Amino acid sequence: MGETERLALAEAVRAACLRAALNSYENARTDGLCDAGAFELAIDAVRSLDLRPVVDSATGSGGY
């Protein structure tokens, strides 16, 4: 995998993490959680994010 592909993969992973965190935070705030609670859920969403589909999509492969 060349540098261009590695950077594209890194960008895809970053975007997926940000989406997961922001969606989780916004949902938690909508449900009435305080900022700290919403932040904890956002961090948990990133920790539990399944990266296989992100990697597969970014690399065009069926696995790591």
Buried (B, 14 or more C-beta within 10 A) or exposed (E): EEEEEEEBBEEBBEEBBEBBBEEBBEBBBEEEBEEEBBBBBBBBBBEEBEBEEBBBEBBEEEEE
